[in-house]
């Protein structure tokens, strides 16, 4: 078996060991049970050997009864051990499921935003379902695979004690078995992982079709959807074919070994009995032992395929469990509860391609300012918002809140002081839950007042369930405009010290936009406000406007007279 490795990620087998490490106590118990079960399984051939010898020598019935009762006791103990082993596995699977879910629920909100720059989050999280494969296959291998392996090992050891020739038979058998697993199985893990990636590509494309139902209803789009599905399925079938070719040669070899081993032992055993080197009871016992051993060969292909699926599942699950997390930064907390001051000093940023999106930007925003950010699409406005919210770190330069560098502040505390409003992100839950977002310091009255500030309270209360109306991911039954206003209500309910609005007002109806703007720029509001927008009317409400090619101080009247402002993009700013 070929163990894949990467300079950036651990090999699948190492991932599996890391995943199972917290369960080592239970695994130790399962191994002990398996050893006991494997040893007690040999009670059958040993009892048969004793019975055959007893009958052959014409002994009394009493020894036969004793041997039978001893066999019953041994098999009963083995059955009890298997029941305990199954129960232990069930508890272990439940704990593993809970641990993975808890880990991901804690990890995903803290994952670095760069993790989703080139991956769609929901498609990435689909890999969570591989935890089911890990559960089932690891249980199968621990329950059946380990027991079969121990039974086979113990059986071969017993055979070796019968006669030196049978010891040589054991050695040849083990050598051939290792050849099937390690030599004929070269590349199996790699092809299993390739098959898994291809499988997820098929699911990803089907999700794209379901995610954009309107787009795929246009002329020619249904054919495009089918062609895309055919392409991904073809890649999956090619990957599956390469993996199965490795698996098939192992299965054929295992079946062949099973036939050869049974035939060879029968011939060797008969010859040893004729030569007087082996008793008839030992021959029968040896044949039963080898039957158990070679029967496991018949299941070898199934267990190997399960093992390869386990490695692929662990590899895919590892992409989630290894998502890089945001650094907590320092422990300082910016003082005060009122509006925050923000300073950017010679800030530059690029996405790792040596093409700066922002270069040498210096801005100072006083506490309580209402500031607009202007610039054409691709000029770096959204990237600047990410920097201000701490989602990304500047490539160079520094950002400070109330004079304290972001890198010296605790990230959690920073997020309590800063809130952004971007594209609506509505999760499945009630309207109240979508506003509260788990913040226990926000009262029901604050929820209502924030909805009222965006003109949404009366519309929500008119619904049959009011604030308890359940929303789905796209915000339904709310309209898109209502979903945007709900996003604003969520932000202002927390009364942040720095409120950042990233083009979230541009698509609203004029009357709703003006109402929200009045709430945002209200001098009694406890925040400093930064708004990015293409709309001159929105920018005209700000104290000043900062263009990405420099700072522009314009009076509201002048801005209305000159709605174009200064939107030129400097050569140093590249489109992103």
C-alpha positions in Angstrom: 0.0 0.0 0.0 1.3 3.4 -1.0 1.1 6.0 1.8 0.6 9.4 0.3 2.4 12.3 1.9 2.5 16.0 1.3 4.8 18.7 2.4 1.8 20.7 3.4 -0.4 18.0 5.0 0.1 14.8 6.9 -0.4 11.5 5.2 -3.8 9.9 5.5 -2.6 7.1 7.9 -1.1 9.8 10.2 -4.4 11.7 10.0 -6.2 8.6 11.0 -3.9 7.9 14.0 -4.4 11.6 15.1 -8.2 11.2 14.8 -8.3 8.0 16.8 -5.7 9.0 19.4 -8.4 10.3 21.9 -10.1 6.9 21.7 -6.9 4.9 22.5 -8.4 3.6 25.8 -11.4 2.2 24.0 -9.3 0.8 21.2 -7.1 -0.9 23.7 -10.2 -2.6 25.2 -11.4 -3.6 21.8 -8.0 -5.2 21.0 -8.1 -7.1 24.3 -11.6 -8.4 23.5 -10.4 -9.3 20.0 -7.5 -11.3 21.4 -9.9 -13.1 23.7 -12.3 -13.8 20.9 -9.6 -15.0 18.6 -8.2 -17.4 21.2 -11.6 -18.8 22.1 -12.5 -19.3 18.5 -9.7 -21.9 18.4 -11.7 -23.8 21.0 -13.7 -25.4 18.2 -10.7 -27.0 16.3 -9.0 -28.0 19.5 -12.2 -29.6 20.9 -12.7 -31.4 17.5 -9.1 -32.7 17.8 -9.8 -34.0 21.3 -13.1 -35.6 20.3 -11.7 -37.3 17.2 -8.8 -38.7 19.2 -11.2 -39.8 22.0 -13.6 -41.5 19.6 -10.6 -43.1 17.7 -9.3 -44.7 20.8 -12.7 -45.8 22.0 -12.7 -43.9 25.3 -15.7 -43.4 27.6 -18.6 -41.0 27.0 -17.7 -38.9 30.1 -14.7 -37.2 28.5 -16.8 -36.4 25.5 -19.4 -34.7 27.7 -16.7 -32.7 29.6 -15.1 -31.5 26.3 -18.5 -30.5 24.9 -19.4 -28.5 28.1 -16.0 -26.8 28.0 -16.5 -25.9 24.4 -20.0 -24.4 25.3 -18.4 -22.3 28.1 -15.6 -21.1 25.9 -18.0 -20.1 23.0 -20.4 -18.4 25.5 -17.5 -16.3 26.9 -16.5 -15.4 23.3 -20.0 -14.3 22.5 -20.2 -12.1 25.6 -16.8 -10.5 24.6 -18.1 -9.8 21.1 -21.2 -8.1 22.6 -19.0 -6.0 24.9 -16.8 -5.2 21.9 -19.8 -4.0 19.8 -21.1 -1.8 22.7 -17.6 -0.2 23.2 -17.4 0.5 19.4 -20.9 2.1 19.5 -19.9 4.5 22.3 -16.6 5.3 20.6 -18.4 6.2 17.3 -20.8 8.5 19.1 -18.0 10.3 20.9 -16.0 10.6 17.6 -19.0 12.1 15.8 -19.6 14.6 18.7 -15.9 15.5 18.8 -15.7 16.2 15.1 -18.9 18.3 15.1 -17.7 20.3 18.1 -14.4 20.8 16.6 -15.9 22.1 13.3 -18.5 24.3 15.0 -15.6 25.9 16.9 -13.2 25.9 14.0 -15.3 27.2 11.1 -16.2 30.6 12.6 -12.5 31.1 13.4 -11.2 29.9 10.0 -9.0 32.3 8.1 -10.9 34.0 5.3 -8.2 32.9 2.9 -9.5 29.4 3.2 -12.6 30.3 1.3 -10.9 32.5 -1.4 -10.8 29.5 -3.8 -13.2 27.1 -2.2 -16.9 27.3 -1.8 -17.7 27.0 1.9 -20.8 24.8 1.8 -19.1 22.4 -0.7 -16.1 22.2 1.6 -18.3 21.4 4.5 -19.9 18.5 2.6 -16.7 16.6 3.4 -18.0 16.4 6.9 -20.2 13.5 5.8 -17.0 11.5 5.4 -17.1 11.2 9.2 -19.8 8.6 8.7 -17.4 6.6 6.5 -14.7 6.9 9.2 -17.2 5.7 11.8 -18.5 2.7 9.9 -15.3 1.5 8.3 -13.1 2.0 11.4 -15.8 0.0 13.4 -15.8 -2.7 10.7 -12.0 -3.0 10.7 -11.8 -2.9 14.5 -14.6 -5.4 14.9 -14.2 -7.8 12.0 -10.8 -7.1 10.5 -8.9 -7.2 13.8 -10.7 -10.3 15.0 -10.0 -12.1 11.7 -6.3 -11.0 11.8 -5.9 -12.3 15.3 -7.7 -15.5 14.6 -5.5 -16.1 11.6 -2.3 -15.3 13.5 -3.1 -17.5 16.5 -4.2 -20.3 14.1 -1.0 -20.2 12.1 1.0 -20.2 15.4 -0.9 -23.4 16.5 -0.2 -25.0 13.1 3.5 -24.3 13.5 3.6 -26.3 16.7 2.1 -29.3 15.0 5.0 -29.9 12.6 8.0 -28.0 11.2 6.7 -28.5 7.7 3.5 -26.7 8.7 5.7 -23.9 10.1 7.2 -23.5 6.6 3.7 -23.5 5.2 2.9 -20.6 7.6 5.9 -18.6 6.4 5.1 -19.0 2.7 1.4 -18.1 3.4 2.4 -15.0 5.2 4.9 -14.0 2.6 2.3 -14.3 -0.2 -0.3 -12.4 1.9 2.2 -9.5 2.4 2.9 -9.5 -1.3 -0.8 -9.2 -2.1 -1.3 -6.3 0.4 1.9 -4.2 -0.1 3.2 -5.0 -3.6 0.0 -5.6 -5.5 -1.7 -2.7 -3.5 0.8 -0.1 -4.6 -1.0 3.2 -5.5 -4.3 2.1 -3.9 -4.6 4.9 -1.4 -3.6 7.5 -4.0 -6.2 6.3 -6.5 -8.9 6.1 -3.7 -8.2 9.7 -2.8 -8.4 10.7 -6.5 -11.7 8.8 -6.8 -13.0 10.7 -3.7 -12.1 14.1 -5.2 -13.8 13.1 -8.4 -16.9 12.1 -6.4 -17.1 15.4 -4.7 -16.6 17.2 -8.0 -19.8 15.5 -9.2 -21.7 16.5 -6.1 -20.3 20.0 -6.3 -21.6 20.5 -9.9 -25.0 19.2 -9.0 -25.1 21.6 -6.1 -24.2 24.4 -8.5 -27.2 23.5 -10.6 -29.5 23.4 -7.5 -28.0 26.7 -6.1 -28.8 28.6 -9.3 -32.1 27.3 -10.5 -33.1 30.4 -12.5 -29.8 30.5 -14.4 -30.1 26.9 -15.6 -33.6 27.5 -16.9 -32.4 29.8 -19.7 -32.1 28.7 -23.3 -29.2 26.2 -23.7 -28.5 26.2 -19.9 -30.1 22.7 -19.3 -27.8 21.2 -22.0 -24.8 23.0 -20.4 -25.8 21.5 -17.0 -25.9 18.0 -18.6 -22.6 18.4 -20.3 -21.0 19.6 -17.1 -22.5 16.6 -15.3 -21.2 14.2 -18.0 -17.7 15.7 -17.7 -17.5 15.3 -14.0 -19.0 11.8 -14.1 -16.4 10.8 -16.8 -13.6 12.0 -14.5 -15.1 10.0 -11.6 -15.5 6.8 -13.7 -11.8 7.1 -14.9 -10.7 7.6 -11.3 -12.8 4.7 -10.2 -11.5 2.5 -12.9 -7.9 3.2 -11.9 -8.7 2.4 -8.3 -10.6 -0.8 -9.0 -7.8 -2.1 -11.2 -5.6 -2.1 -8.1 -8.3 -3.6 -6.0 -9.3 -6.2 -8.5 -5.8 -7.7 -8.8 -5.6 -7.9 -5.0 -9.0 -9.7 -4.9 -8.1 -12.2 -7.6 -4.8 -12.9 -5.9 -6.6 -13.4 -2.6 -9.1 -15.9 -4.1 -6.2 -17.8 -5.8 -4.3 -17.9 -2.5 -7.4 -19.2 -0.7 -7.7 -22.1 -3.1 -4.0 -23.0 -3.1 -3.7 -22.8 0.7 -6.6 -25.1 1.3 -5.4 -27.6 -1.3 -1.8 -27.5 -0.2 -2.7 -28.0 3.5 -5.0 -31.0 2.7 -2.2 -32.7 0.7 0.5 -31.9 3.3 -1.7 -33.0 6.2 -2.7 -36.2 4.5 0.9 -37.1 3.7 2.0 -36.3 7.4 -0.8 -38.6 8.7 0.3 -41.4 6.4 3.9 -40.9 7.5 2.7 -41.0 11.1 4.0 -37.5 11.9 0.5 -36.1 12.5 -2.5 -37.6 14.2 -5.9 -37.7 12.6 -7.3 -35.3 15.2 -4.5 -32.8 14.4 -5.2 -33.1 10.7 -8.9 -32.3 11.2 -8.0 -29.4 13.6 -5.4 -28.1 11.2 -7.9 -28.1 8.3 -10.4 -26.2 10.5 -7.8 -23.7 11.4 -6.8 -23.1 7.8 -10.4 -22.9 6.9 -10.7 -19.9 9.3 -7.5 -18.4 8.0 -8.2 -18.7 4.3 -11.8 -17.6 4.8 -10.4 -14.3 5.8 -8.6 -14.2 2.5 -12.0 -14.3 0.8 -13.0 -11.2 2.7 -9.6 -9.6 2.1 -10.8 -7.6 -0.9 -13.8 -6.2 1.0 -11.6 -5.2 3.9 -8.9 -3.7 1.7 -11.5 -1.6 -0.2 -12.9 -0.5 3.1 -9.5 0.5 4.3 -8.8 2.5 1.2 -12.1 4.2 1.5 -11.2 5.0 5.1 -7.9 6.6 4.0 -9.7 8.7 1.4 -12.4 9.8 3.9 -9.7 10.8 6.5 -7.9 12.8 3.8 -11.0 14.7 2.8 -12.1 15.2 6.4 -8.6 16.4 7.2 -9.2 19.4 4.9 -11.9 20.6 7.3 -10.1 19.7 10.5 -6.9 21.4 9.3 -8.4 24.7 8.2 -6.0 27.4 9.3 -7.4 29.5 12.1 -7.2 33.2 12.7 -4.4 34.2 15.1 -5.8 35.6 18.4 -3.3 38.5 18.3 -2.4 40.2 21.5 -4.2 40.8 24.8 -4.7 44.5 24.8 -8.2 46.1 24.6 -8.9 49.5 23.0 -10.2 51.8 25.8 -13.6 53.4 25.9 -17.2 52.6 24.9 -18.0 55.4 22.5 -17.1 55.9 18.8 -13.6 54.6 17.9 -10.8 56.3 16.1 -9.1 54.4 13.2 -5.6 55.0 11.8 -4.1 53.3 8.7 -0.4 54.0 8.3 1.2 53.1 4.9 -1.0 50.0 4.5 -0.4 47.7 1.5 -2.0 44.4 0.7 -1.8 41.7 -2.0 -3.3 38.2 -2.3 0.1 36.5 -2.5 0.5 37.1 -6.3 2.8 40.2 -5.9 0.1 42.4 -7.4 -0.9 44.9 -4.7 -4.6 45.6 -4.4 -3.8 48.4 -1.9 -0.5 50.1 -1.8 0.8 52.7 0.7 -2.6 53.7 2.0 -2.7 56.2 5.0 -6.0 57.3 6.5 -6.9 58.8 9.8 -10.5 58.7 10.9 -11.5 60.6 14.1 -13.9 59.1 16.6 -17.5 59.8 15.6 -16.7 60.6 12.0 -19.1 59.7 9.2 -16.8 58.8 6.3 -17.5 57.6 2.8 -15.1 55.5 0.7 -15.4 55.8 -3.1 -13.7 54.1 -6.0 -14.6 52.0 -9.0 -15.1 48.2 -8.9 -11.9 46.4 -8.4 -10.2 49.3 -6.7 -9.9 47.5 -3.3 -12.8 48.8 -1.3 -14.0 45.4 -0.1 -10.4 44.4 0.6 -10.0 47.5 2.7 -13.2 46.5 4.7 -11.7 43.1 5.3 -8.5 44.7 6.6 -10.5 47.0 8.9 -12.5 44.1 10.3 -9.4 42.1 10.9 -10.3 39.3 8.4 -7.0 39.9 6.6 -3.7 41.3 7.8 -1.9 43.9 5.8 1.1 42.8 3.8 2.9 45.8 5.2 2.0 48.9 7.3 -0.2 49.0 10.4 -3.9 49.5 11.3 -4.8 50.9 14.8 -8.0 51.3 16.8 -7.8 54.2 19.2 -4.1 54.2 18.7 -3.6 50.5 19.6 -2.2 48.3 16.8 -4.5 45.6 15.6 -1.7 43.0 16.2 -1.6 44.0 19.9 -5.3 43.6 20.5 -7.3 40.4 21.1 -9.1 39.5 18.0 -12.3 38.6 19.9 -12.3 42.0 21.6 -11.6 43.7 18.3 -14.7 42.0 16.8 -16.8 43.2 19.7 -15.9 46.8 18.8 -16.3 46.5 15.0 -19.2 45.4 12.9 -19.4 45.1 9.1 -22.5 45.1 6.8 -21.8 43.4 3.5 -23.8 41.0 1.4 -26.8 39.5 3.4 -25.9 36.4 5.3 -29.1 34.9 6.6 -28.9 31.6 8.4 -31.8 29.1 8.9 -33.5 30.3 12.1 -36.0 32.9 13.3 -35.9 36.6 12.6 -35.1 37.2 16.2 -32.2 34.7 16.2 -30.8 36.3 13.0 -30.7 39.7 14.8 -29.4 38.4 18.1 -26.8 36.1 16.6 -26.3 34.5 20.0 -25.4 37.8 21.7 -26.8 37.5 25.2 -26.2 41.2 26.0 -28.8 42.3 23.5 -32.3 42.7 24.9 -35.6 42.0 23.1 -36.2 45.8 23.2 -33.0 46.4 21.4 -34.0 43.8 18.7 -37.2 45.7 18.2 -35.6 49.1 18.1 -33.0 48.0 15.6 -35.7 46.6 13.3 -37.7 49.8 13.7 -34.6 51.8 12.8 -34.4 50.1 9.4 -38.2 50.2 8.8 -38.7 46.5 9.2 -40.4 46.1 12.5 -44.0 46.7 11.3 -43.4 44.4 8.3 -42.2 41.6 10.6 -44.9 42.0 13.1 -47.5 41.7 10.3 -46.3 38.2 9.6 -48.2 35.4 11.3 -45.3 34.4 13.6 -43.8 37.9 13.9 -40.2 37.8 15.2 -40.4 34.0 15.5 -40.9 33.7 11.7 -38.4 31.1 10.5 -36.1 32.1 7.6 -34.2 29.9 5.2 -30.6 30.5 4.0 -31.6 32.9 1.2 -33.8 34.9 3.6 -37.2 33.7 2.4 -39.9 34.6 3.1 -38.3 38.0 3.3 -37.6 39.8 0.0 -34.0 40.6 -0.9 -34.5 44.2 0.2 -35.9 43.1 3.5 -33.0 40.7 4.0 -30.5 43.6 3.4 -32.4 45.7 6.0 -32.3 42.7 8.4 -28.5 42.6 8.0 -28.3 46.3 9.0 -30.6 45.7 12.0 -28.3 42.9 13.1 -25.3 45.2 12.9 -26.7 48.2 14.8 -28.4 46.0 17.5 -24.9 45.3 18.9 -24.1 49.1 19.1 -20.5 48.7 17.8 -17.9 51.4 18.2 -17.0 51.2 14.5 -19.7 50.4 12.0 -18.6 49.6 8.4 -21.1 49.4 5.5 -19.8 47.9 2.3 -22.1 48.9 -0.6 -25.0 47.4 1.3 -27.2 50.5 0.8 -26.8 51.0 -2.9 -29.5 48.6 -4.0 -32.2 49.6 -1.5 -35.2 51.6 -2.5 -34.6 55.4 -2.1 -37.1 55.9 0.8 -35.7 52.9 2.7 -32.1 53.9 2.1 -32.7 57.4 3.3 -34.4 56.1 6.5 -31.5 53.8 7.2 -29.0 56.5 6.5 -30.6 58.8 8.9 -30.3 56.1 11.6 -26.7 55.4 10.7 -25.5 59.0 10.6 -27.4 60.1 13.7 -25.0 62.0 15.9 -26.4 60.2 19.0 -25.4 56.8 17.6 -22.5 55.3 19.5 -20.3 54.5 16.5 -17.8 55.8 14.0 -19.3 55.2 10.5 -17.5 54.1 7.3 -19.6 53.6 4.2 -18.4 52.4 0.8 -20.7 53.2 -2.0 -21.0 54.1 -5.7 -24.1 56.2 -5.0 -23.3 60.0 -4.8 -26.5 60.5 -2.8 -25.2 58.1 -0.1 -21.7 59.6 -0.2 -23.3 63.1 0.0 -24.6 62.3 3.5 -21.1 61.7 4.8 -18.9 64.3 6.6 -16.1 63.6 4.1 -15.3 61.1 1.3 -12.0 59.3 0.9 -11.2 58.2 -2.6 -8.7 55.4 -3.1 -6.4 57.8 -4.9 -6.4 60.3 -2.0 -8.6 62.0 0.5 -11.2 64.4 -0.7 -13.0 66.8 1.6 -16.1 68.0 -0.2 -19.2 69.7 1.3 -22.5 68.0 0.8 -23.7 70.7 -1.6 -20.6 70.4 -3.7 -20.9 66.6 -3.8 -24.4 66.9 -5.1 -23.2 69.4 -7.8 -20.4 67.1 -8.7 -21.6 63.5 -8.3 -18.7 62.0 -10.1 -16.4 63.0 -7.2 -12.8 61.8 -7.8 -13.1 58.1 -8.6 -9.8 57.8 -10.5 -7.9 54.6 -9.6 -4.2 55.1 -9.3 -1.9 52.8 -11.2 -0.7 51.3 -7.9 -4.2 49.8 -7.3 -4.8 46.6 -9.2 -8.2 45.0 -9.8 -9.2 42.2 -7.4 
